[in-house]
């Protein structure tokens, strides 16, 4: 999904409007490929280090999906973690200099460091880990705009560049909110293993029932946010209205109802999968921009 969303931003949101607007982008196909590969490598490294630190909890929560210690030794996993991190960060260093903004290199270092700190420490803290990882999910969208739009800003195209960056920011905010809800749902799903490991997640702190109520109210944010976004910016485009209503708004209403009454691990897992689908459908709406905004 990370690769898909970055490809859609590049080829559905940016490229189709280069000739019809004053939009200017920085990266050619090669440069964008480096950005995509860099973010995927750092994300892969983050997944690996998370699996390493989660072995004991996963043995309780999802024993059939444990990889470290079964199909892959911990030593090999650490080696892969280092390799993917080094590749991702070095590509980020090269790319930052390629666009003439060497300071952008810090973004890759910070993301890599935060993924390690999240896996080793933050995820055990009340809400902080959920918020940090959700910010990083939103940043995975914004980073395309940071490298494509910011280096190419001029006095002539500033308004256009900022308009497209704002569209991207709205999608990043949507991704942040959906992922935040999903992280809390996953904590509900994994409460047994997390409790055994002494973690201080929201369900452990306030209980399943209250956390389900928190989830219900949190889902209202992307729900009403989507309605506001379409009503404020896309009200004249029936295709957008129909798409968001069917593929985003209705599923979010369904999820909110399900989350309010959810009690079993199976129900939480279903809600988590539904949230992934909503994230996917939200991202796929980028395909509508070159069709509608001709």
HELIX and SHEET records of a PDB file:
HELIX    1   1 UNK A    2  UNK A    8  1                                   7    
HELIX    2   2 UNK A    9  UNK A   14  3                                   6    
HELIX    3   3 UNK A   15  UNK A   17  5                                   3    
HELIX    4   4 UNK A   29  UNK A   53  1                                  25    
HELIX    5   5 UNK A   55  UNK A   61  1                                   7    
HELIX    6   6 UNK A   63  UNK A   65  5                                   3    
HELIX    7   7 UNK A   74  UNK A   98  1                                  25    
HELIX    8   8 UNK A  102  UNK A  104  5                                   3    
HELIX    9   9 UNK A  105  UNK A  120  1                                  16    
HELIX   10  10 UNK A  122  UNK A  124  5                                   3    
HELIX   11  11 UNK A  128  UNK A  148  1                                  21    
HELIX   12  12 UNK A  150  UNK A  152  5                                   3    
HELIX   13  13 UNK A  158  UNK A  189  1                                  32    
HELIX   14  14 UNK A  191  UNK A  196  1                                   6    
HELIX   15  15 UNK A  202  UNK A  206  1                                   5    
HELIX   16  16 UNK A  208  UNK A  233  1                                  26    
HELIX   17  17 UNK A  238  UNK A  244  1                                   7    
HELIX   18  18 UNK A  245  UNK A  249  3                                   5    
HELIX   19  19 UNK A  250  UNK A  261  1                                  12    
HELIX   20  20 UNK A  265  UNK A  284  1                                  20    
HELIX   21  21 UNK A  285  UNK A  288  5                                   4    
HELIX   22  22 UNK A  289  UNK A  292  1                                   4    
END                                                                             
